[in-house]
Amino acid sequence: MTNIEVDVTGGAITCSPKGGHVRALHGTRLAWKSPHEQFTLSFEALDGSGTRTWPFVEPEPTWPVLAFQGTLKPMTGDPAPDQRPVYKYTVVIGNNVLDPIIIVDKN
């Protein structure tokens, strides 16, 4: 499981490790947790379409939450490396916003 800690430092959202950027395989379980503040996550495919998507097997929770765990959906077919999914996700706490990415590798 990949764990991402979400916090607010100096009035800005921080995610650690690696600024919240994730490189993972399909089927990987990802977890976001905040020790103090409830947060909201939203996801979009980073393919230029700007399409909002939900990349997890589990249903989207009712936001905001202190913690979320989800399993990346399995990939169908065998896309070329440059066609594998990449997602931009947005973390929102109050009026603060952060936009890391998730790169999904082939299993």
URTA-V424691 format. One line per field, one symbol per residue. ss: DSSP state (H for helix, E for strand, L for the rest). burial: 1 if it has 16 or more other C-alpha atoms within 10 Angstrom, else 0. Layout:
ss: ???
burial: ???
//
This chain:
ss: LEEEEEEEELLEEEEELHHHLEEEELLLEEEEEELLLLEEEEEEELLLLLLEELLELLLLLLLLELEEEEEELLLLLLLLHHHLLEEEEEEEELLEEELLEEEEELL
burial: 00111110000011100011110111111101110001111111110000000111000000000011111111100000000011111111100001101111000
//
